[in-house]
Amino acid sequence: MGFLPNFWSRVLTLSWDSHTHQYITEQAILNITLETLRGTKKHQGSHADEQTRLGRGFWRAVGEVTKSNVDMDFLSSTRSDPVYHFDSEYVDSAMVKLRQLWAKTMLSVRANEYQSARHSLGQLFHSLQDFYSHSNWVEMGQRSIYLHLLQPEEPAIPVAQKDTRTCMECFSITCRNNLLSSLSNAQGDSQLLTTGYFSTSRPKPQGKCSHGGILDSSRYMDAKGGINKDSTSPLFSPHHYLHVEAATLATEATLTVLRDLRDTVGHKTFLKLFSVKQVPALVFVIDTTGSMFEEITAARLRAFSIIQSRANGPDQPSIFLLVPFHDPGVGPVYETEDPNQFMQHMQNLMALGGGDEPEMCLSAIQLALTHSPPLSEIFVFTDASPKDAHLFNAVKALALEKQSKLTFLLTEDPSYKSRGRKRRKRRSREALSPDRFSLYSSLSSLSGGLTIFTTNSDIHDVSAIVEDNTAADKVTLLHAVSDRGMKSNHSFRVDSSIKNVTLHVTGILIECILTGQTQSLLSEQGALAELKHFKGLYHIRLLAPIQPGQWTLLTKCDGHITFNVIADSSIDFLYYFATVTNETHPGLAKVEGSPVAGIPAFLVLALIGLAPDEEASFSHVTLLGAAGESLKQVWLNSSSSSSSPSSSVEELVGWVDSIPRVPFCVRLTGQDSRANKLERVSTEMVQPTHVQIQVLSVPHLVPGHSTMVNFDILNHGPARFFNVTAVDDCGYLQTRGPHSFPVAEQGSFQDQVHLHTPATAQAGATITLTLTVYALNSPDSNYAVAYLTVVPPDTDTSPPSCSVARVQSSCSPTCNESNWNISLAVSDKGHSGLAALQLQEGEGTLTLFLNPTPTDGGDGRDETTSGSHHHHHHHHKARLEKGDPPLNVSEWALSSSQPLWVRYTSSCCFAQAELLVWDAAGNMKRCHLTSVSIVLNI
């Protein structure tokens, strides 16, 4: 079973002080992230300040890793597979799987595919943590982690043979001393590893240890009892009294992996992997047909304004991404972290050519969603309706899965029924549907964005919305719509943490009154707010000082109106729906895709950005309909994971007795330290449904091979026909659909899609597979998104090695008057070849040679150096000191059997050092150097 999956597992098992997979993983990532920030030159502020400012993107990234971890206990493809859990003495196979997951993580990080990397990292953590709970490692008396799990050349402890008895009978729920002493050999100088057998694994031989606990039926078989340390509850864990020791080692192993990952990819990339302090990406999807000159110019000027105003500041976008499109061309995607390169590319963007009215807009949005990070704001500039409407469901699925907002800036009046109105517009003047832009409106509505119909003359001013929405720490206070000709009032609350409140209203207002005090925005200037009106958009900014409390907009509109109120604040929340699983792994399993209407579920919220000394309480959430009406209130309680003062994030949980049957968003309500009501809105619209689609396994892709992805359709309604469509972003699918099939009432249907990976596919690339299912006779639909990574067939999982050639020491009592040195051979045990070396710790000097180290220390005439030194590569010799960046040796033409010779020299005042060595596959070895000996971590 592993450590309990998540916070709710403690409730189900009544073991409130158990360490869960969720807790261990969250704490480890938080600690190493803060450690990394403290190690950067830009770090300022206290530990508490840094934790508060990590950002919404960071906690979402942590949630992805944690979800991938706990899913190993919930997914049908992994929950009963002993290889993923170190069960049933599958130790060797589990170690191979661990090393493959490390290699897969490294491939994804190096390809900048951070979502895929977080997924495989979560799986790695689960198996690694399970080892300490499921094996007899703790019972052996071990107080340090088992390095051999991820480092093949570290000393290994043999696994008990199939016919070797490992446990004696235990007849109580607490099993003490039930491991046989024969696990040590006759001489007593070595031991054998064993892990417990679980009822869903392979048959348990006589005399073997069981996993144990009330969920394991094998506990009744010889030898009765069990050895798991998953929890502090004797009902679930026979070795519950060793739970803390197992959790401590599992935590240390998780921390070690994170440090190795950080030191391998570098601090900057490590922080990107976890979206630390991530400023929203600047993402443009731009129609480049001949009529789009003004729109392209507006986007260019707006990008320039953002880049110039935030130059060298913390609010500069983290990523710049551009996807051009017309008909039939889409892309290519241009992505960069360099604002100057992005501006140069925008300067080169031209409005040329064009055909008939529809364009390939949704194809371009799909590319933007797959290439941009989660929580992005995507801005679409076009004047044409979509030609590729068949992609609507796939784009909708990606937007909801990534929680990214889509905002459309349209320079075309939808009431026009023929083309030719705009200069340089397409030549045809065929009749066009007045609702041809409805797909855009649907996508913006469900994702929390806006659809703005404006003009060429106003597009530059309207594009100011890009600048408003892409700043850091933006939160939503209100998102609602009003229908044609109706009077309405919409309220939002300002608390003491709020700054810079901006209101965006799309459509046509006849009347608009802001109350706190009262100001008619359309007819007067006042002290409350400043209004700017452009075609299609009202831009309202509250004027300082902004009074905390309730503000109300009283409006009368002509046509459809959308209200969006945003502000600056670090306090925000993330959420998901979950259901209880009481099978082999008790806990809360996150609902994939949209939740099922009419059935109960838990709502789990993570509160972020609240300073440790900031007093705030949160009582409930309200599920709001599209017009802002209240559908249901859900009262909240603090989860058990928040009870510890060292908790990484405050988690709240509420019981929804019945999921609403109409689309809704979530508003969190609480109270700040000054008794002001505090409200935040998550603007994406949840789409309740009566059908689910679940991907059963996410295989990796191998160049030149075909792969099958299995999925289940679960029908929660009457018998009916469904369509399934599959879309991927690289064209690997062999069949896309749609294809139809019947599913019985409350029935299920299993299907699969096939992908063929070309032999030229790049290792580490990620393919985004989007599956959508929809009923033929009702609006019910749902989606699943899977990220598949291309992995070479012969992945190198063997790290380099260090072996000592000679240690010389002339240390005297006066340490600063003497030196010591050590010579070693560094080589790669795999097939990738040596890639880089770095002196991580130590005050001495590291010198590299292609031949064995000269005994006289060399005269230095042929030495080259790294960092601020000079290179003479024809000598292939270098010098490294602490603080120098990793030295690239991949071009030194070393054969796979040829070692690199290294000599480290240091004052006797500094008796230790650490050398990091990488191969080209990203495997790393830490070589610990001392004046007496070398401790190998291979």
N, C-alpha and C positions, 0 to 999 in steps of 0.2 A: 504494500500500500504506500510506502514512503512516509516521510513526514506528512502530517495532515495538510491538505491542499491550501486552504485559505482560512480567513478569520471565522467564517460560519462553521467550519469543522469543529472549532473549539466549543461552539454552542451544542452541536449535535452529539459530541462526545463528552460533554461536561468536563473538559480539561482546559480550563481558562488560561493556565500558564504554559501551555504547550507552544513550542516554536514551530511555526508552519513554513511550508515552502514559500508562501507569499511574504511572510515576515523576514525570513532569512535573506531572500532575494532583494527585497526593497531596501533593507538596512545596508546590505553589502554595496549595492549600486550607489546609494546615497553617500555612504562613507568614502568610497573611492572617488566619487565625483567631487566631494568637498576637499578631499586630500589633493586631487589634481588641481583644483582651482587655487588652493593655497600654494601650490608649487609653481604657479604661473606668475610672471612679473606684474601682470595687470591686476592681481588679486588685491582687493581692498575690502575692509569691513570685517565684522565679526562672523563667527560660525553661524549664528542665528540669522544674521542679515543675508548671508549667502544662501542659506536654505530657503528663505522667503523669496529670494529673487531668482530661483532656478527656472521658474516659468511653467506655463501650462503645457508646452511642448515636451518638457522634461518629464513631467508626471505621466503624460500619455505614453511616452517611450518606455518608461519604467513599467507602466501597465501592460504594454505589449509583451515585454520580457516575462513578466509575472504570469500573464495569461497563458503564454506558450508553455511555461513551466507547469502550471497546475492542470492545463489541458491534457497532459500526459496521463493524469489520473482519471480523466473523463471521456476521452475519445475512444471509440470502440476499437480503433486500430492500434492503440498503444496501452490502454489501461491493463490489459491482461497479458501483455508481451513481457516475459521476464527479462529480456535483453535491455529494455528501457528502465528497469527498476533494480537491477542486480539481484533478482530473485533466482531461486532454484539452482544456485551454483553456476549460473551462466556468467561467471566473472570474466572469462577471457573474451567472450562475444560482446559483453557490455563495455569492456575497455576498448575494443575495436570501434564500437559505435561512438563512444566518447571522443576518440581521436578523429573520427570522421566528422563529427559535429564541430569540433574545433577547426578543422580544415575548411569546412563549409562556411563557418562564421568568418574566417579570415578572407576567404574568396569574396564573400559578399561585402565586407568592409572595404577591401581594396578596390572593388568595383563601384564604391559609393552607393551600394544597395543596402541602405541602413535598415529598412523594415525587414528584409530577409535575414539580415545579420541578427537582429533582435529576436527573431523567431527561433533560429537555430541555437542562439545563446541560451534562451530560456529552456530549450530541450536539454542542452548540455548541463545546465545547472540542476535540473530535476534528477537526472541519472547520477550525477556527481554527489548530490546531497543524499540520495537514497542509499548509496554505498555505506555511509556511516551509520545509518539506521538499520539496514537489513543484514549487514555482515557481522562477524565476530571481531572486527577490528578494535572496537572499544574494549571488549572483554579480554582481548590479548594484553591489555595494559598499555596500548599505544596512546601517546599523548601528542602526537604530531600527525600531519596528514600523510596519506599514502601517495607519494610522488609518482610511483610507477603507473598510476592510473592514466596520466596524460603524458608521461615522459618514459618511453619504452626502455631506456638504458639505465634508469634508476633500479636499484635492487628490487627484485620481485619476490613475493611470498607465494609458494605454490598453493594451488587449490586442492582441497580434499578430493580424492578419487571417488567415483560413483559408488564403489562398494565399501567405502570407509564410513563407519558409523561416526556421527558427529555430536549427537545429543542423547541424553538419557531421559527417561520418562519424567514428566512434571504433571502433577495432578491438581495444582492450584492455579488461580488466575495470575499470580505473581510467580515467575520462575527464577529461582536463584541457583547458580552453580549447576545448571543443566547442560552446559557444554562439556563434552568429555575431555579429560586431561590428555587423552591419546592424540589430540590435535597437535601436541608437541611430540617430537620423536624421542626415541629412547635416551639419547644424549641430552635432550632438553634444550638444545641450542638452536632449534628452528621450530616454526609453527606452521599450521595449515590454515588457510582461509576457508570459510564456509559462509553461505548465505541461506536464509530461510526459504523453504518451499511454500508456495501459495496455492490455494485450492484451484485457481484457474490456470496454473502453469502445468508443466509436464508432470507425469505421475511421480509421487514421492517414494523413493526407495526406503526400505526399512532402516530405522536407526538414524535417519536424517532429521535435521532440525526443521520445524515448521516456522512459517512467518508468525503465526499465532494471533490471538485476539478473536473476538466474537464474529468477525466477518470472514474468518479463514476456516473452512470446513476441514482442512488437512490437519488441524490441531488435534483431532481425535485419532490420528493415525500414528503408529510407532515411528519416531518417538513423540509422545504427546507433549503439548505445550507450545512453546515458541520462543523466539529471540528478538522480535522487533522492538525498536526503541522510538517508534513514531510519535508517541504522545506521553503525557504524564498519567494517563488513565490506565489502570491495570486491566480494565475490560477490553481495551483495544491493543495494549502493548504489554506482553509478559515481562519485558525488561524495561518497564517504565522508569525504574529507579536510575537508569543510565541515560535517560533522554537528554538531560542537559549536556552531558559529556559528548553525546553524538551530535547534538545541535551545535555545540561549540566547534567541533572539528568540521562539520558541514559548512559552517559560516567561514571558518578559516580557509577552507578549500575554495569557496566561492570568491572570497577576497583575493586569493592567490591568482585565480583565473583572470579576474578583472585587472589586477596589476600587470600580469603578463600581457594581456590584451592591450592595455594602455602603453606599455613600454614597447610593444611590437609595432603598433600603428602610429604612435606619437600622441602627445597630449591633445593637440588641436583636433585630430580626427576622432579621438576618444570622446571628446566633448560634443562633437557633431553627431556621433553615433547615438548619444542620449539627448540630443536636441537641447543642450544646456543653454539657457538664456536666449533661446531662439527667437529672433525677430521674424515676423511673417515674411515669406518669400514674395518677391514682386513677380507676378505671373501674368503675362499678356497673351491672349489669343486674338490674333488680328487678321481680318479679311484684307487681302492685298490686291483685290481686283481694282480696276481703274477708277471706280467712283470713290475710293476710300482715302484720297489724298488728305482731306482735312482731319479725318479720324486718326490716321497714322501720325500726322503732325502733332495732334493733341496728345497722343500716347507718348510720343518722343519727348515733347516738352514737359509732360508730367513726370516721366522717368528722370529727366534731367533735373527737375526741381527737387525731387526726392533725394537723388544722389548728392546734389550740391548742398542742400540744407542739412543733410545728416552726415556729411563727409567726416570720416575718422571718428564718428561718434558711435555710441552703443546701439542706436536705433537704425543703423544702416541695415537694409535687408540682408538676410543670410545667404539667399540664393536669388539670382535673376534668371528668369526663364521666359522664352518667347517661342510661340508656335504660330507661324504664318499659315494661311490656308486660302485656297480659291477653288476653282473647279477645273480639273479633277484633282489638282495637287494639294497635298497636306504635308506640312513640315518643310524641311527637317526641324527637329527640336533644337533650339539653341539654349544651352545652359552654362552658366558661369557664376563664380563667386566674385569676380572682378567687376566692379561697377563701371570702370573705364572701358573695359572690353564690351560690356553690355551696351553702353552708349554708342560705341563705334558701330556695333551691329545694328542698333536702331537707326543710326544715321544712314546706313546702307539699305534700309528697308524701303522699297519702292512700291507705289500703286501702279500696276501695269496690267493691261489686258483685261480679260473677263469674258464671261459667257452669259447664259440666261440666269434668271433670278436665283434659284436655289444654289447654295454652296455647301461644301463639305465641313460644316461648322462642328457638328458633333464628333466627327473623327478627330478634329483638332483638339476639342475639349478632352476627349478620351486620352490623347497623348499628354496633355497638360496635367491631367489628374494622375496618370501613372508615373510621370517624371517629377512631380512636385511633392514635397513632404506633406504629411498630414497637417490639418488645421490651416491650410493655405487659403488665401483669398485670390480667386481667379477672375480676371476682368476680360470680358469678351467684347471686342469692337467689331461691329458688322452692320450692314444694312440689308442683309439677305436672310431669308428663311432657310432652314436646314434641308439639304437634299438627302441626308443620310439618317432619316427619322428612325430607321430600324435599330440604331444604336442608342435610342433614348433610354431603354431599361438598363443597359450596361453603364451609361454615363450616370444615371440616377444611382445605381448601386455603388459605383466608385466614389461619388460625392458623399453619400451617406457613410460608407465604410471609413473614409478618410476624414470625415467631419470637415470637409472643405466647402467654402462658400463660392457660389457662382453668381457673378453680377454681370448683367448684359447692358451695354451702352449702345443703343440702336438708333441710328440716324435715318429712320424711315417711319413714316406715319402708317400704322397698321390699317387705317381706314382707306388708304389708297389702294385701288383695285387693279392698277396696271403700272407697269414700269415706265421709265422715261422721264420721271419728275426731276431727277437730279442730273446735273451736268456730268458727262462721262459715264452715265449709267448704261447698263447693258442695252443692247439694241432692241430687244423684243419688248412688246407692249401687251403680252397676253394677259388675260384676266387672272387675278390672283385672289386667293381666299383671304378675307379680313382676319381670320384667326390663324394665319400661317405662322405667327410667332408664339403660339400658345405653348409649344414645347419649351421654349426659352423661359416663359413665365412660370411654368410648372417646375423647371429645374431650379430657378432662383428661389421660388417659394419654399420648396422642400429642403433646400440647403441653407436657407437663412440669408440669401443674398437679395438683390433687387433687379428688376428689369426696368430700365429707364428709356423711354422714347423721347429723343431730343432731335436737335437739328445740327447741321454742319456749323452754323454760326455760334451755337451754344456748347458744342462738344468739348471745347477746351475748359470752359468753366465747370461743366458737369463732371469732367474727369477729376476734379478736386476730390471726389469721393475716394479715389485710389489712395491719395495721400492720407485722408482721414482713417481709412480702414487698415492700412498696413503698418501703422505704428505699433510699438511693443505695448503689452499690458492693456490691450483694448478688451473691455467687457461689454456685454449687451444688457441693457436695462429694460428694453421693450422691443418686441417684434410682433406686429399684428397687421391685419388687413381690414378694410371696410368696403362694402359693396356699393353699387351704383346709387347715387342720389340719397344716401342715408346720412342722417346726423349720427355722430358717434362721440364717445369720450373715452380716452385711453389714459391710464395713469402709470407713472413710474416713480420710483423712489430714489432719492439721493442720500447716501450715508456719508460719514465723516472721512472715508477713505477715497471718495470720488473726486476726480478733477476733470476739467475739460469735457463738458457734456455737449454732444453734437446730435442733432435730430436730422434725419433724412426722410423726406416724404416724397413719394413718387405719385404722379397723376395730376389732377386738377382740383385745387381747393377753391371753394366758394367762400368759406368762412373758416378761420383758424384762431382760436383764443387760447392763450396759455395762462393757466391759473396756478398760482402759488400766492402771488398777488394777482393782478389781472392785466394782460396786455393782448390787444388784438393785433396779431402779427401782420395781417395783410394790409392794415390801414394806418398803423402808427409806429413810430419809433418809441422804444421804452427802455426801462432800466433792466428788464428781465432778460431779454434776448435780442439777437440781431438776426434778421432774415435776409437771405439772398434768394431770389427766384430766377431760375433759368427754365427754359422749355423742358418740361418733364421732371424737374427736380426742385424741391424747396430745401434749402440748406439753412438750418437754424442752429445758432450757437448761443448757449446760455452765457450770460455775462457775469463776471466775477463781481462781488463774492456770491457764490452759488449757495443758496440756503438749503441745508439738509431738510428732508421731509418729503411729502408727497407732492408731485407736480402732475397736472392734468392738461391734456390737449382736448379741447372741444372743437369739433370740426364738422363741416358739411362739405360733401365732395360731389363732383360731377364725374361719375365713372369709378373705376377701380382705384383704390388708394392703398399704398403700403407705408407703414410707419416703422422706422428703425431708430432706436436711441442707443448710442454708444458713449462710453466714457473711459477715462484712464483709471485703472485700479489694479493692484496685484491680486486682489481677492477674487477668486473664480472657482469653478467646480467642473469636474468631469463625472460622467455617470454611465451606468449600463444596467440592463435588466438581466435577471438571473433566476434560475430555478434550482430547487434542492435536488441533489442526487444522493441517494442513500444506499447505493450499491457497494462495491468494494472500496470506494473512496468517498466518504461522506463530505459534503461541502456544497458550495454554491457554484454552479456552472453557468458561465455567461451565455446569454441567448445570442446566437449568431443571426445576423440580418435583422429583420423586423420582428417584433414580438407578436405572439398570437393573440388576437382580440378575444375578449370575453372570458379569459382564464386568469387565475391569480399568478403573480410573480413578485419577486423582490426587486426593489430599486436600490442600487448601491451607488453612493456618491462619494467622491474623493474631493475634499475641500482643500484648495491650494492657495498659497500666497498669504496665509495668515501668520503674522509674526508670533513667535512663542509667547511674548509678553502682551499680545493683543487679545483682549477679552471680547469674545463674540460667541453667541449661541445661535443654533439653527434648529427651528422647531418642525418645519414641514416643507414639502414641495407641493406645488399646484400644477396639475396637468391642464394646460391651456389649449383651447381650440384655435383654429386659424384666425378668428376675429378677436382673439384675446379673452374669450369667455372661459370661465372656470368649469372644467369637466369633473375634476376629482381632486380632493386633498389627500395627501399621503403624509402621515406623521412619521418623524424620524427618531431613531435612537443611535447612539454612538456604538460602533462595532467594538468587539473585544480587542481588535488590533490597535485601537486608539487609546487603550487604557494605560499603556506604558508611557512614562514621560519621555522616553527616547523614541517614541513612535515617529516614523518618517513622514506620515501624512495623516490628517484626520479623516477617518472613514465613517460615513453615516449610512444607515440602512433603514428602509421603510417597506412595509407590506402593502402591495397593491392588490386589493381583493378581486378586481376584475379590470383587465386592460381595456381602455376605451375602444370603441369600434370606429372612431373617426381619427384623422391625423391630429397630432398634438405636439406641443413642445413642453419643456420642463422649466418651471420657475422655482428657484430656491428662496426661501424666506427665513430671515433670522433677525438678530438684533445686535448692533455694535456696542462698544463700551460706553457710548454716550446715550444709550437707550433709543437711538435712531433705528428704524426698521431698515434692514439690509436685504436687498433683492438682487438676484442675478438670473438671467434667462439664457438657456441654451437654445439657440435659434433654429437648429435643424428640426424639421418636422418629422416626428416618428410616424411611420406608416403601418398601423396595425393591419393584420392580415389573418387568413385562415389556412395558410399553406407555409411549410418550411422546406428549405433545401439545406442539406448538411453534407459537406465534403468529408468523406470517411478517412482519407489519408492524403498527405501532400508529399508525393515522391519527388526526388530530385531528377533532373534531366541529364542525360548523357549524350554528348555529341555523336551524331550518326545513328542514334537508336530511337525507338518509339517508346512512349510511356502512356500508361492508362491512369486516369483519375476517376475514382469511384465516388458516387454521391447518392444520397437518399432523398426522395420526395415524400414528405409527410402531409397528408391531407387532413385538416381539422374541420372540414365541412362535409357537405353531401357528396355522393358519388358524382364525378364529373371528369371532363377532359382537361388536360393541361398541356401547355407548350413549354419546352425548355430550349433556351438559346445559350450558346457558348461563344465567348469572344475573347481573343487574346491580343496583346499589343505587338506581337512579333510575327504573326502568321504561321505559327507552328501547328495549329489545330488542323486535323485532317477532315473533321466534319463539324459544322457550326450550327446546324439546325436552321430554323426551329423544326422540331419534330414533336408530334402529338401522341399522347397515350392516355388511357383511362386510369383513374385511381378510385378505388372503392371508398365509400363513406368511412371516415376515420382510418383509412388504409394508408399503405405506403408503397413506394415503387423505387427499385434500385436501378441505376443506370450508370453509364460511364462515357467519358470522352477520351479520344485518343489524340496524342500530340506526337509529332515527329520532329526531333531536334536535328537541324542540319549539322554536318560534320564540321562546319566552319564556325559554329557557335562559340562565343568567347566564354571561357571559364569564369564563373562568378556573376554572369549576367542573370538578371531576374526577369521572368516572364509573368505578367499579371493575367491570370485567368479569371474571367468574370462569368458566372453562371446565373441566369435569371429564369425563374419559373413563373408562369401566369396562367390563370384559369381562363378558359375560352368563353365562359358565360357569366363572368363576374369580374369586378376590379381587383380581385385578390392576386397578389404577386409577392415575390420575395427574391432574395439574392444571396449569393455566397461569392467571396473573393478569395482566391488562393494565390500565393506567391511561390513560384517554382524556380529553383536555382539550378543553373547549369554547372555540373560538377564533372571534371575529367574522370575517365574510367580508372586511371592509375594514380589516384590522389596520394601524394607524398605526406605521410603523417609522422615521419621520423625526424626528430630535431637534430641539429649538429651535435658534435661531441668535443670535449676538451680532455686532453690527457697530458699529465705532467712529464716533462723531459728532465727537468733539473730544478732544485731549489737551492739557492745560496743565501746564507745569512751570516753577517758579521756583526750582529747587534750587540751593543755594549750597554752597560747601565745608563750611560748618557746617550739617549736615543737619537738626538739630533746630530750626533757625530758619526753615525753609521747608517748603512743601507742594507736592504735585502732585495733579492730579485728572484723571479720564478720564470722558467721557460716552459712553454707548452705547445703542443700541436693541436690545431683546431681543424676539424674536418667535418664533412657532411655525410651522415650515414644513409640518407635517402638519395634520390636521383635528381633533386632540384639544383643542387650546387650552392655553395656559400654565397650569401648576398650582402651582408653588412655586419659590422662590429661597432660596439660603443662601450666606452668605459663609463659605467653607471655610477660607481662609487669608488673612492680612493683618491689620495692626494699625490700619487706618483705618476709615472709616464709609461704608456704602453707603446711598444715599438713592434712593427710587423715586418716579417721577412718572407721571401718565397723559399728560402733554404733554411736548414737548421740554424738556430741562433749562434752567432760567433761567440766563442768563449771569451774573446777579449773585449766584447761589448761594441766592436765596430768603431770606425773613426768618424762616422757620421757624414762622410762626403757624399754618399749616395742616398741619404735619407730624404724622404719627402714627408710632408705633414698635412694634416687636415685642419679644418676650421679656418683660422686666420693664416695658416702656413701655405707653402707652395707645393705644387704637385709636379713630379717628374715621372710620369707613368711608365717610362721605359725601364725604370728600376723596380717598379712595383714594390715599394717599401714606404711605410708611413709611420707617423707617430700620433698617438691620441692621448688626450688628457680629459679629465672630468669636465663636463660642460660642452665638449665638442659634440656636434650632431653625429648621428651614425655615419660611419665611413662605408661607402659603397665599394665592395670588392668584386661585384658580379662581373665586371669587365676585365678582371685580371687573368682571364684564360686559365683558371685552375681546372685541372681534370678532376673527375669525381673521386679518384684515389689519391690525389695530391693534397696534403695538408698545408695549411697556412701556419707559419711559425710565429709565435708571439712571445715577447719578453716584457715582463712588467718589473719596473724598478721603483722602489719607494724608500723614503726615510723610515727608520725603525720606529719612529714615533707614531706611524700609521701602519698597523700590522695587518689590515684587511682591505680587500678591494673586491669589486664585482664587475665582471665582464659579461656583456650581452652579445650573443651571436645568433644571427638569423640565417635561414636558408631562403631560397627564392619562393618557396611555398608558404612562407610566413611562420614556419615552426621556429620557436625560440629556445635557446638554452641559456641558463644563468650559470656562469662559472664563478664560484666563490673562491677567491684567492686569499691565502694567508701566508705569513712568513714561515709557517711550519709545514703546511700541507694545503692541498686544494680539495674542497668539497664539491663534488660534481652533482649538478642538477641537470641531467640529460633527459 
